[in-house]
C-alpha cells in the first residue's frame, strides 16, 4: 500500500510564476522533473557509488530500507535483492561511453521487479519497476514476437511496413489504438497507419501540429525510444536529493521519469488513460513514431516494451532501406538528367537555348510545373508563366547581386514583397540556379500553388488560461476533425531536390565558365589574326594612295583611299589593343614625354582630317610627365576624334591642358546634347555600339573609349564624362612625373 507521505502531486505554485508561452513550452526542463511515476523506485549514485538521489517511495515499494541518502553502496544494502549488486558491478565495469541500459529480474520482500541500470554523466541510475500491476506477458510471447518481426521483414512497401507494425504492436499490447505517425519537414505529423478498437473514431489521415511535441521532447524521443505513461491520473513521486547532489537529476534515459503537466492535460483532453510511444529513428533523426493510446490505465511489462523497441528498430531499418532505394533511384535519374543537360550545354553555342530545349526534361526530373531560362539579353519560358511575371521575379532575384553557384529556394509567397506576390499569384515554389559568371543568367524551376485540405486532429492552436499555477499554456480541448484550406504554398523542395539542384548548378557554372573561356580564347585569336593579316594590305593601300597624291594623280580617289585606309588602320589597332587587353598583355613603355607637344601635333592633324571643324587649343608650351608617348597619343586621338565626329556642326571643339597640383588635366569638349543615363553608364564598356550605333559613326566598333579608359587607368589616372550645357566634356587626370 502506498504511503501518503511519499506520493506527491505536481510541485507547489512557485513564488513568482512566469508567463508560459510556446517558447517556455519548448524550454520546459522535462528531462529533470524531480518526480517519477509511482509504479517504481529510483536510486542515483555518483561516480564514487554514493547515493545522491532517491525516490521517496523506495522503502515502501521494496519492503525494506535499501540505502540512505549520502551512503556509499555496500554489500549490506538492498537486502533480499542481492542480484542488484552484480548489475551495478556490470554497469561500473562498462566503458564510460556505454549508455545502453543493463537489466535484470529480481525477487525480494516487495515482490518481483525489473531493475534497469545505466550510466549518466555523473554516475549511475538504478530503477526498480514493479511487475505487480503490469499486464501479463502473453504466453509464448517470444514466438509471437519472432513471427511479427518476420512479417515486417517480408513487407516491401512503406505503407505495408507501417500498417503491419501498428497491427502487431496492438496484438502484443492490447492498446485500444495504435497509430503510426510520419513527421513532415515542418515537424507536424500525419497519421499514416492505424489499428484500433471498433468503437473508436479513426484518426487515419489526420495531421497534428509540430507544437504537440515540443523540441526538447523530440530530443528525448531520439535518445530514449520507448516512453510509457501508465496512468494519466497518477500521483507523482518526489525524488529527494542528498546535500552533496549537484543540480537537478537528469532522467533523460529513465523509464520512470514523470510527465509534463501540459502533456497530461493534453492526454486527458483526448480521453486517454494510458499511452506508450515508440520512436522510429532513421539516420539519427525522429522520422516517425508508433503512438499507443488506451482509454483506461494500462502498464506494459518492461520485456514487452523492449520487444516493441526492437520491432521499431527493425521497422526503421526496413524503412531506411526503402528510402535509400528511392533516394538512389532519384539520384540515378538526376545524374542521368544532369549528364544529358550538361552535355547539351557544352556542345551548344548558346546555353540559354540549350537549357530551354531541355525544359520538359527538367520539369519531369524535378517535379516542376515550369522552367524559366534567362540572361541579360532574353528569356525562355516553359510551363505558362507570363513573361512579365518571369521578368519581375528575375529582377527581384538580381536585386541581391547573386553570386553564381549560390542557389535560392522558397516554397511559399510568405516574406516576398507584396508587389511580387501579387504578380506571382499561383507560382509559389521557386528553385533559382544562378550560373552566369560574366552575365547574370538563371535557370528557374517553378512549382504552382498546391491547394490542400488539411484534416487536423483538432484545431491546431494552444491558448493561455489562468490556472492553479497562474497563467499557463493550455493544450487543445477538442480533437474533433478540423479542416483547413491551405493556399499560397507549393509542394516543398525536399532535401533530394535541393541536393540534385545544387549538383546541376555546379555543373552549369563550370560549363558556363568553360564556354566563356573558349569564347575568350577564340576572340583573342581572331583579333590577333585580323590585326596581323590585315595590317600589311592596309599599309599597301595607304602607300599607294600617298604615291598617287604626290604625283598629283587620282584626285578625290586617292584622298578617299587614304582616308579609308587610315580608318581601317585605326580599327585594326583597336582590335590589336583589345586582344592585348583580354590576354593581359597590354604593356606601357614609360619614359619622360612632353604631353603638350603631343597634343599640338594631334590637333594639327585633326584640323587637316576635319577641315570643317574649328578645333580650339588651349595648351601650355610644354608639360612633361612620365608616360607612354604612343599610348598618350591614342588617348588624345580617340577623344579628339569623338569630339569632331559627334559635335554639333558649326560649333567649335575645345582642347584644354593644364596642371592642377601633381596632376595633368586634359579636357576635350564639344557642343552637343547630353548622353542619356543608360548609355552614359556603359560609356567605358566595350562593344556598346553594337546595340546603340551612332548616326555619325556607323563604322565604329564601340571600343575606342574602352581602350582609352584602360590606357588612362594603366597610367594611374582617371577618365570621366560630364555635361554642362551645351558642352559634352571628357576629362583625363594623370599623375605627373616627380
PATIRO-867570 format. One record per residue (C-alpha): chain; x, y, z; residue number from 1. Coordinates in steps of 0.05 Angstrom, whole numbers. Example, Ala and Ser with C-alpha at 12.3 -4.5 7.8 and 13.67 -1.06 7.14 Angstrom:
2
<A <246 -90 156> 1>
<A <273 -21 143> 2>
This chain:
738
<A <0 0 0> 1>
<A <25 69 -17> 2>
<A <47 114 39> 3>
<A <11 181 33> 4>
<A <74 218 52> 5>
<A <112 190 -8> 6>
<A <61 205 -62> 7>
<A <63 276 -88> 8>
<A <23 317 -137> 9>
<A <55 368 -183> 10>
<A <101 419 -149> 11>
<A <71 474 -107> 12>
<A <59 541 -140> 13>
<A <124 580 -147> 14>
<A <132 646 -112> 15>
<A <139 686 -176> 16>
<A <105 649 -234> 17>
<A <130 668 -303> 18>
<A <81 673 -361> 19>
<A <81 609 -402> 20>
<A <85 613 -477> 21>
<A <102 564 -533> 22>
<A <175 586 -524> 23>
<A <170 567 -450> 24>
<A <140 501 -470> 25>
<A <199 487 -516> 26>
<A <246 504 -458> 27>
<A <210 465 -404> 28>
<A <262 421 -369> 29>
<A <223 356 -376> 30>
<A <287 315 -370> 31>
<A <297 340 -298> 32>
<A <226 338 -269> 33>
<A <245 317 -198> 34>
<A <189 266 -197> 35>
<A <177 195 -222> 36>
<A <116 153 -238> 37>
<A <91 114 -178> 38>
<A <99 42 -203> 39>
<A <174 42 -189> 40>
<A <231 69 -147> 41>
<A <294 106 -168> 42>
<A <365 108 -139> 43>
<A <421 153 -167> 44>
<A <494 143 -148> 45>
<A <553 188 -162> 46>
<A <619 164 -191> 47>
<A <642 140 -121> 48>
<A <577 99 -114> 49>
<A <549 147 -62> 50>
<A <473 153 -63> 51>
<A <456 225 -82> 52>
<A <383 217 -104> 53>
<A <328 171 -83> 54>
<A <253 169 -95> 55>
<A <211 180 -33> 56>
<A <173 114 -42> 57>
<A <234 68 -44> 58>
<A <228 35 25> 59>
<A <152 25 19> 60>
<A <157 -4 -51> 61>
<A <215 -51 -38> 62>
<A <191 -72 31> 63>
<A <259 -55 63> 64>
<A <302 6 75> 65>
<A <351 -6 18> 66>
<A <402 50 29> 67>
<A <403 120 59> 68>
<A <419 185 21> 69>
<A <493 201 26> 70>
<A <515 129 40> 71>
<A <566 92 -3> 72>
<A <538 29 -35> 73>
<A <557 -33 6> 74>
<A <542 -107 3> 75>
<A <494 -100 61> 76>
<A <449 -53 22> 77>
<A <387 -77 -16> 78>
<A <375 -137 29> 79>
<A <337 -192 -6> 80>
<A <356 -162 -74> 81>
<A <427 -190 -79> 82>
<A <430 -192 -155> 83>
<A <426 -115 -156> 84>
<A <499 -112 -135> 85>
<A <521 -155 -194> 86>
<A <481 -110 -240> 87>
<A <514 -48 -211> 88>
<A <582 -81 -219> 89>
<A <568 -95 -292> 90>
<A <550 -23 -305> 91>
<A <611 3 -268> 92>
<A <656 -44 -309> 93>
<A <627 -20 -376> 94>
<A <662 34 -417> 95>
<A <647 106 -398> 96>
<A <614 117 -466> 97>
<A <566 58 -457> 98>
<A <497 88 -443> 99>
<A <457 25 -462> 100>
<A <417 2 -401> 101>
<A <432 -62 -364> 102>
<A <371 -100 -339> 103>
<A <356 -159 -294> 104>
<A <297 -191 -258> 105>
<A <299 -191 -182> 106>
<A <255 -221 -127> 107>
<A <252 -193 -57> 108>
<A <208 -173 1> 109>
<A <168 -124 -42> 110>
<A <155 -174 -98> 111>
<A <185 -183 -168> 112>
<A <218 -124 -202> 113>
<A <252 -108 -268> 114>
<A <315 -70 -249> 115>
<A <346 -25 -302> 116>
<A <413 9 -290> 117>
<A <451 56 -337> 118>
<A <508 106 -337> 119>
<A <498 181 -333> 120>
<A <545 239 -338> 121>
<A <555 239 -262> 122>
<A <547 166 -243> 123>
<A <495 110 -247> 124>
<A <419 110 -242> 125>
<A <384 46 -220> 126>
<A <308 40 -229> 127>
<A <262 -13 -199> 128>
<A <197 -25 -237> 129>
<A <145 -69 -202> 130>
<A <117 -128 -240> 131>
<A <55 -125 -198> 132>
<A <1 -86 -234> 133>
<A <32 -95 -303> 134>
<A <-6 -130 -358> 135>
<A <16 -203 -361> 136>
<A <65 -222 -415> 137>
<A <28 -264 -468> 138>
<A <41 -338 -468> 139>
<A <93 -356 -520> 140>
<A <109 -283 -529> 141>
<A <178 -298 -557> 142>
<A <148 -339 -614> 143>
<A <94 -287 -626> 144>
<A <145 -230 -629> 145>
<A <191 -270 -675> 146>
<A <133 -281 -723> 147>
<A <118 -207 -722> 148>
<A <190 -190 -739> 149>
<A <188 -238 -797> 150>
<A <124 -206 -822> 151>
<A <158 -138 -823> 152>
<A <218 -165 -859> 153>
<A <174 -190 -916> 154>
<A <138 -125 -927> 155>
<A <164 -87 -988> 156>
<A <125 -22 -985> 157>
<A <129 35 -935> 158>
<A <54 33 -923> 159>
<A <54 -42 -915> 160>
<A <110 -37 -863> 161>
<A <76 16 -822> 162>
<A <8 -19 -823> 163>
<A <40 -85 -803> 164>
<A <77 -51 -746> 165>
<A <14 -20 -715> 166>
<A <-25 -84 -721> 167>
<A <29 -126 -689> 168>
<A <41 -78 -631> 169>
<A <-33 -74 -617> 170>
<A <-36 -150 -617> 171>
<A <22 -153 -567> 172>
<A <-1 -99 -520> 173>
<A <-77 -94 -524> 174>
<A <-77 -18 -530> 175>
<A <-144 9 -556> 176>
<A <-110 48 -611> 177>
<A <-40 43 -643> 178>
<A <-22 96 -695> 179>
<A <39 107 -739> 180>
<A <59 179 -747> 181>
<A <104 205 -802> 182>
<A <134 273 -789> 183>
<A <137 326 -843> 184>
<A <192 377 -858> 185>
<A <158 427 -811> 186>
<A <154 375 -754> 187>
<A <79 367 -760> 188>
<A <57 294 -764> 189>
<A <7 254 -804> 190>
<A <-27 190 -780> 191>
<A <-8 144 -838> 192>
<A <-28 76 -808> 193>
<A <-75 56 -752> 194>
<A <-102 -5 -715> 195>
<A <-158 8 -666> 196>
<A <-217 -17 -627> 197>
<A <-281 -16 -669> 198>
<A <-316 31 -620> 199>
<A <-265 87 -631> 200>
<A <-267 140 -685> 201>
<A <-210 131 -735> 202>
<A <-154 183 -736> 203>
<A <-123 158 -800> 204>
<A <-104 215 -847> 205>
<A <-106 268 -793> 206>
<A <-49 316 -782> 207>
<A <-22 341 -715> 208>
<A <17 406 -708> 209>
<A <90 409 -690> 210>
<A <73 444 -625> 211>
<A <42 379 -599> 212>
<A <114 353 -590> 213>
<A <160 408 -564> 214>
<A <233 409 -586> 215>
<A <261 381 -521> 216>
<A <211 324 -523> 217>
<A <235 306 -593> 218>
<A <306 303 -567> 219>
<A <285 255 -512> 220>
<A <247 212 -562> 221>
<A <312 202 -601> 222>
<A <355 182 -542> 223>
<A <301 144 -503> 224>
<A <260 109 -555> 225>
<A <205 78 -512> 226>
<A <162 121 -466> 227>
<A <105 93 -423> 228>
<A <54 134 -385> 229>
<A <17 81 -347> 230>
<A <-38 125 -317> 231>
<A <-53 196 -338> 232>
<A <-86 209 -270> 233>
<A <-29 182 -228> 234>
<A <1 217 -168> 235>
<A <75 231 -178> 236>
<A <130 210 -130> 237>
<A <182 260 -107> 238>
<A <256 247 -118> 239>
<A <297 270 -58> 240>
<A <369 294 -62> 241>
<A <428 289 -14> 242>
<A <463 353 7> 243>
<A <522 332 -38> 244>
<A <478 329 -101> 245>
<A <499 378 -156> 246>
<A <440 406 -194> 247>
<A <375 371 -213> 248>
<A <377 298 -232> 249>
<A <379 286 -308> 250>
<A <329 230 -323> 251>
<A <334 232 -399> 252>
<A <346 157 -404> 253>
<A <298 139 -348> 254>
<A <238 93 -355> 255>
<A <202 123 -294> 256>
<A <211 197 -309> 257>
<A <148 236 -294> 258>
<A <106 272 -345> 259>
<A <97 346 -361> 260>
<A <30 371 -332> 261>
<A <14 402 -400> 262>
<A <22 334 -434> 263>
<A <-20 300 -381> 264>
<A <-75 351 -393> 265>
<A <-68 340 -468> 266>
<A <-78 265 -460> 267>
<A <-137 275 -413> 268>
<A <-169 321 -463> 269>
<A <-163 265 -514> 270>
<A <-196 216 -466> 271>
<A <-131 176 -459> 272>
<A <-119 139 -394> 273>
<A <-51 109 -413> 274>
<A <-3 118 -471> 275>
<A <61 89 -498> 276>
<A <104 117 -553> 277>
<A <158 80 -592> 278>
<A <205 123 -634> 279>
<A <222 110 -706> 280>
<A <293 138 -712> 281>
<A <326 139 -780> 282>
<A <395 170 -791> 283>
<A <395 198 -720> 284>
<A <331 237 -733> 285>
<A <260 226 -708> 286>
<A <228 203 -772> 287>
<A <163 180 -741> 288>
<A <130 148 -681> 289>
<A <85 90 -661> 290>
<A <35 120 -612> 291>
<A <-8 75 -568> 292>
<A <-70 100 -532> 293>
<A <-115 66 -482> 294>
<A <-179 92 -450> 295>
<A <-162 64 -382> 296>
<A <-96 58 -344> 297>
<A <-51 4 -374> 298>
<A <20 -15 -356> 299>
<A <61 -59 -403> 300>
<A <116 -103 -375> 301>
<A <187 -79 -389> 302>
<A <201 -141 -432> 303>
<A <142 -126 -477> 304>
<A <163 -53 -484> 305>
<A <234 -74 -503> 306>
<A <205 -122 -555> 307>
<A <165 -62 -583> 308>
<A <230 -23 -586> 309>
<A <264 -80 -625> 310>
<A <205 -82 -673> 311>
<A <212 -7 -683> 312>
<A <286 -16 -699> 313>
<A <270 -70 -750> 314>
<A <217 -24 -778> 315>
<A <266 34 -781> 316>
<A <318 -8 -816> 317>
<A <269 -32 -868> 318>
<A <241 38 -878> 319>
<A <312 64 -886> 320>
<A <324 11 -939> 321>
<A <262 33 -977> 322>
<A <281 107 -970> 323>
<A <352 92 -992> 324>
<A <328 54 -1053> 325>
<A <281 111 -1071> 326>
<A <337 162 -1059> 327>
<A <386 121 -1101> 328>
<A <335 117 -1157> 329>
<A <323 192 -1154> 330>
<A <398 205 -1151> 331>
<A <409 160 -1212> 332>
<A <353 194 -1251> 333>
<A <380 263 -1230> 334>
<A <451 243 -1251> 335>
<A <426 218 -1318> 336>
<A <387 283 -1329> 337>
<A <447 325 -1307> 338>
<A <492 287 -1356> 339>
<A <444 299 -1414> 340>
<A <433 372 -1398> 341>
<A <507 388 -1386> 342>
<A <528 351 -1449> 343>
<A <478 391 -1490> 344>
<A <502 456 -1458> 345>
<A <575 440 -1471> 346>
<A <562 426 -1544> 347>
<A <517 487 -1554> 348>
<A <537 557 -1574> 349>
<A <480 585 -1533> 350>
<A <470 559 -1462> 351>
<A <402 592 -1454> 352>
<A <375 558 -1517> 353>
<A <405 491 -1497> 354>
<A <372 494 -1428> 355>
<A <306 517 -1459> 356>
<A <306 456 -1504> 357>
<A <315 412 -1442> 358>
<A <258 447 -1404> 359>
<A <209 389 -1406> 360>
<A <262 340 -1381> 361>
<A <280 388 -1325> 362>
<A <206 395 -1306> 363>
<A <198 319 -1303> 364>
<A <263 309 -1265> 365>
<A <247 359 -1211> 366>
<A <171 351 -1209> 367>
<A <165 423 -1231> 368>
<A <108 458 -1266> 369>
<A <150 507 -1305> 370>
<A <221 528 -1325> 371>
<A <249 596 -1340> 372>
<A <319 606 -1370> 373>
<A <343 677 -1376> 374>
<A <403 721 -1384> 375>
<A <411 796 -1394> 376>
<A <391 790 -1467> 377>
<A <330 745 -1467> 378>
<A <289 693 -1430> 379>
<A <257 627 -1450> 380>
<A <195 603 -1413> 381>
<A <163 534 -1408> 382>
<A <101 518 -1368> 383>
<A <59 580 -1378> 384>
<A <87 632 -1331> 385>
<A <74 701 -1363> 386>
<A <136 736 -1390> 387>
<A <125 798 -1348> 388>
<A <119 755 -1285> 389>
<A <184 719 -1301> 390>
<A <218 786 -1313> 391>
<A <194 813 -1246> 392>
<A <218 750 -1210> 393>
<A <287 753 -1242> 394>
<A <293 827 -1227> 395>
<A <278 813 -1154> 396>
<A <328 756 -1152> 397>
<A <381 800 -1184> 398>
<A <369 857 -1134> 399>
<A <411 819 -1083> 400>
<A <470 815 -1130> 401>
<A <470 738 -1130> 402>
<A <536 700 -1135> 403>
<A <540 646 -1188> 404>
<A <531 578 -1156> 405>
<A <491 603 -1096> 406>
<A <422 572 -1101> 407>
<A <357 607 -1079> 408>
<A <296 567 -1058> 409>
<A <228 581 -1029> 410>
<A <162 542 -1024> 411>
<A <112 597 -1009> 412>
<A <99 670 -1021> 413>
<A <109 688 -947> 414>
<A <163 740 -938> 415>
<A <163 764 -1010> 416>
<A <147 837 -1028> 417>
<A <72 847 -1036> 418>
<A <80 873 -1108> 419>
<A <118 810 -1127> 420>
<A <68 765 -1091> 421>
<A <11 797 -1130> 422>
<A <47 783 -1195> 423>
<A <68 711 -1179> 424>
<A <-3 691 -1160> 425>
<A <-3 615 -1161> 426>
<A <71 607 -1174> 427>
<A <92 594 -1102> 428>
<A <153 549 -1107> 429>
<A <218 573 -1138> 430>
<A <286 540 -1143> 431>
<A <334 591 -1172> 432>
<A <401 569 -1201> 433>
<A <446 628 -1219> 434>
<A <501 604 -1266> 435>
<A <526 663 -1307> 436>
<A <596 686 -1287> 437>
<A <602 744 -1337> 438>
<A <528 759 -1347> 439>
<A <473 744 -1298> 440>
<A <439 681 -1321> 441>
<A <386 639 -1286> 442>
<A <354 572 -1290> 443>
<A <288 575 -1251> 444>
<A <249 513 -1233> 445>
<A <177 530 -1214> 446>
<A <121 498 -1176> 447>
<A <49 521 -1173> 448>
<A <6 530 -1112> 449>
<A <-18 466 -1081> 450>
<A <-88 479 -1053> 451>
<A <-93 429 -997> 452>
<A <-147 409 -949> 453>
<A <-112 391 -884> 454>
<A <-151 347 -836> 455>
<A <-125 368 -768> 456>
<A <-136 326 -706> 457>
<A <-169 386 -673> 458>
<A <-156 459 -686> 459>
<A <-80 467 -683> 460>
<A <-77 522 -632> 461>
<A <-58 528 -559> 462>
<A <-87 581 -514> 463>
<A <-68 613 -450> 464>
<A <-113 609 -389> 465>
<A <-106 623 -315> 466>
<A <-99 560 -274> 467>
<A <-77 536 -205> 468>
<A <-5 552 -224> 469>
<A <-20 621 -253> 470>
<A <-20 638 -326> 471>
<A <-2 576 -366> 472>
<A <-6 543 -434> 473>
<A <-69 501 -443> 474>
<A <-69 445 -495> 475>
<A <-126 435 -543> 476>
<A <-190 412 -511> 477>
<A <-222 386 -575> 478>
<A <-194 334 -622> 479>
<A <-253 331 -670> 480>
<A <-236 333 -743> 481>
<A <-220 405 -763> 482>
<A <-209 421 -836> 483>
<A <-164 478 -861> 484>
<A <-155 500 -933> 485>
<A <-82 517 -944> 486>
<A <-64 564 -1001> 487>
<A <-3 603 -1022> 488>
<A <44 544 -1015> 489>
<A <74 495 -1064> 490>
<A <99 424 -1052> 491>
<A <164 437 -1015> 492>
<A <231 424 -1047> 493>
<A <257 366 -1006> 494>
<A <330 350 -989> 495>
<A <337 307 -1051> 496>
<A <311 363 -1096> 497>
<A <359 413 -1065> 498>
<A <419 366 -1068> 499>
<A <406 348 -1141> 500>
<A <394 421 -1160> 501>
<A <459 442 -1128> 502>
<A <497 389 -1167> 503>
<A <463 413 -1231> 504>
<A <481 485 -1214> 505>
<A <554 467 -1201> 506>
<A <557 434 -1270> 507>
<A <524 494 -1303> 508>
<A <573 542 -1270> 509>
<A <632 500 -1295> 510>
<A <601 494 -1365> 511>
<A <589 569 -1368> 512>
<A <660 584 -1346> 513>
<A <688 535 -1397> 514>
<A <647 565 -1452> 515>
<A <666 636 -1434> 516>
<A <740 616 -1432> 517>
<A <734 583 -1500> 518>
<A <699 644 -1530> 519>
<A <751 689 -1500> 520>
<A <808 648 -1529> 521>
<A <774 646 -1597> 522>
<A <761 721 -1595> 523>
<A <832 737 -1577> 524>
<A <859 691 -1631> 525>
<A <812 723 -1682> 526>
<A <833 793 -1661> 527>
<A <906 776 -1665> 528>
<A <897 743 -1733> 529>
<A <857 801 -1761> 530>
<A <908 851 -1735> 531>
<A <966 812 -1765> 532>
<A <934 792 -1832> 533>
<A <901 859 -1847> 534>
<A <957 906 -1828> 535>
<A <1001 891 -1890> 536>
<A <947 902 -1944> 537>
<A <923 965 -1908> 538>
<A <993 992 -1907> 539>
<A <1000 976 -1982> 540>
<A <935 1013 -1997> 541>
<A <957 1073 -1956> 542>
<A <1025 1076 -1991> 543>
<A <991 1072 -2060> 544>
<A <945 1129 -2041> 545>
<A <1004 1171 -2017> 546>
<A <1043 1159 -2082> 547>
<A <983 1179 -2123> 548>
<A <975 1243 -2083> 549>
<A <1049 1260 -2091> 550>
<A <1045 1251 -2166> 551>
<A <982 1292 -2169> 552>
<A <943 1231 -2194> 553>
<A <878 1202 -2172> 554>
<A <847 1266 -2144> 555>
<A <789 1250 -2098> 556>
<A <801 1176 -2108> 557>
<A <870 1179 -2076> 558>
<A <844 1222 -2019> 559>
<A <786 1172 -2007> 560>
<A <835 1114 -2008> 561>
<A <879 1149 -1958> 562>
<A <821 1166 -1912> 563>
<A <793 1096 -1916> 564>
<A <860 1062 -1904> 565>
<A <873 1108 -1844> 566>
<A <805 1089 -1814> 567>
<A <819 1015 -1827> 568>
<A <887 1023 -1795> 569>
<A <856 1053 -1732> 570>
<A <805 996 -1728> 571>
<A <860 944 -1735> 572>
<A <900 979 -1680> 573>
<A <838 978 -1635> 574>
<A <828 904 -1649> 575>
<A <901 891 -1631> 576>
<A <893 931 -1567> 577>
<A <830 892 -1549> 578>
<A <867 827 -1559> 579>
<A <923 850 -1514> 580>
<A <874 876 -1461> 581>
<A <836 810 -1458> 582>
<A <900 770 -1454> 583>
<A <931 817 -1403> 584>
<A <989 835 -1449> 585>
<A <977 910 -1457> 586>
<A <1044 939 -1437> 587>
<A <1069 1010 -1428> 588>
<A <1137 1039 -1447> 589>
<A <1143 1091 -1392> 590>
<A <1191 1149 -1405> 591>
<A <1192 1225 -1398> 592>
<A <1148 1257 -1452> 593>
<A <1120 1326 -1468> 594>
<A <1045 1317 -1467> 595>
<A <1033 1387 -1492> 596>
<A <1076 1374 -1554> 597>
<A <1036 1310 -1569> 598>
<A <971 1349 -1564> 599>
<A <995 1405 -1610> 600>
<A <1015 1353 -1663> 601>
<A <950 1314 -1659> 602>
<A <907 1378 -1661> 603>
<A <944 1399 -1724> 604>
<A <930 1331 -1756> 605>
<A <857 1335 -1734> 606>
<A <848 1402 -1769> 607>
<A <872 1370 -1834> 608>
<A <827 1309 -1825> 609>
<A <766 1351 -1805> 610>
<A <773 1416 -1844> 611>
<A <701 1436 -1828> 612>
<A <711 1432 -1752> 613>
<A <740 1490 -1714> 614>
<A <788 1460 -1663> 615>
<A <810 1509 -1609> 616>
<A <871 1490 -1570> 617>
<A <888 1520 -1501> 618>
<A <952 1483 -1483> 619>
<A <1017 1505 -1449> 620>
<A <1081 1507 -1489> 621>
<A <1108 1447 -1452> 622>
<A <1083 1398 -1398> 623>
<A <1128 1339 -1381> 624>
<A <1107 1274 -1348> 625>
<A <1126 1201 -1343> 626>
<A <1083 1162 -1392> 627>
<A <1080 1120 -1455> 628>
<A <1080 1172 -1511> 629>
<A <1047 1128 -1563> 630>
<A <991 1108 -1515> 631>
<A <980 1180 -1495> 632>
<A <974 1196 -1569> 633>
<A <919 1143 -1573> 634>
<A <882 1176 -1515> 635>
<A <885 1245 -1546> 636>
<A <868 1220 -1616> 637>
<A <808 1179 -1592> 638>
<A <778 1237 -1551> 639>
<A <792 1288 -1605> 640>
<A <763 1244 -1660> 641>
<A <700 1231 -1619> 642>
<A <690 1305 -1607> 643>
<A <699 1322 -1681> 644>
<A <651 1266 -1703> 645>
<A <596 1276 -1651> 646>
<A <599 1352 -1640> 647>
<A <545 1399 -1667> 648>
<A <562 1423 -1737> 649>
<A <590 1493 -1738> 650>
<A <607 1492 -1664> 651>
<A <680 1490 -1641> 652>
<A <717 1434 -1607> 653>
<A <757 1457 -1547> 654>
<A <821 1422 -1523> 655>
<A <849 1446 -1457> 656>
<A <910 1422 -1418> 657>
<A <933 1449 -1351> 658>
<A <967 1428 -1288> 659>
<A <929 1421 -1222> 660>
<A <974 1404 -1164> 661>
<A <1010 1339 -1181> 662>
<A <964 1322 -1239> 663>
<A <958 1338 -1312> 664>
<A <885 1353 -1331> 665>
<A <863 1345 -1404> 666>
<A <792 1367 -1423> 667>
<A <763 1354 -1492> 668>
<A <695 1388 -1502> 669>
<A <645 1393 -1559> 670>
<A <576 1424 -1564> 671>
<A <520 1373 -1564> 672>
<A <464 1340 -1527> 673>
<A <477 1304 -1461> 674>
<A <488 1230 -1465> 675>
<A <427 1190 -1438> 676>
<A <438 1160 -1370> 677>
<A <434 1087 -1391> 678>
<A <485 1100 -1447> 679>
<A <529 1141 -1401> 680>
<A <532 1083 -1351> 681>
<A <564 1039 -1404> 682>
<A <609 1090 -1440> 683>
<A <673 1056 -1420> 684>
<A <649 985 -1435> 685>
<A <670 950 -1500> 686>
<A <624 937 -1560> 687>
<A <569 982 -1533> 688>
<A <555 1009 -1602> 689>
<A <533 941 -1625> 690>
<A <467 954 -1591> 691>
<A <464 1030 -1599> 692>
<A <501 1056 -1660> 693>
<A <516 1129 -1671> 694>
<A <489 1162 -1733> 695>
<A <555 1199 -1740> 696>
<A <600 1139 -1730> 697>
<A <565 1079 -1760> 698>
<A <631 1042 -1773> 699>
<A <658 1045 -1702> 700>
<A <667 983 -1660> 701>
<A <648 1017 -1595> 702>
<A <715 1001 -1564> 703>
<A <752 1068 -1570> 704>
<A <731 1096 -1503> 705>
<A <742 1028 -1471> 706>
<A <814 1026 -1495> 707>
<A <823 1099 -1476> 708>
<A <798 1086 -1405> 709>
<A <843 1025 -1399> 710>
<A <904 1065 -1421> 711>
<A <888 1121 -1373> 712>
<A <877 1072 -1315> 713>
<A <941 1036 -1333> 714>
<A <978 1103 -1322> 715>
<A <946 1112 -1253> 716>
<A <896 1163 -1279> 717>
<A <821 1173 -1286> 718>
<A <775 1185 -1345> 719>
<A <708 1218 -1333> 720>
<A <648 1244 -1372> 721>
<A <609 1306 -1353> 722>
<A <558 1353 -1385> 723>
<A <549 1428 -1374> 724>
<A <501 1455 -1426> 725>
<A <516 1458 -1483> 726>
<A <583 1422 -1475> 727>
<A <599 1348 -1471> 728>
<A <666 1341 -1436> 729>
<A <714 1283 -1427> 730>
<A <766 1296 -1374> 731>
<A <832 1259 -1364> 732>
<A <871 1267 -1299> 733>
<A <941 1237 -1299> 734>
<A <995 1239 -1246> 735>
<A <1057 1279 -1267> 736>
<A <1128 1253 -1263> 737>
<A <1161 1271 -1197> 738>
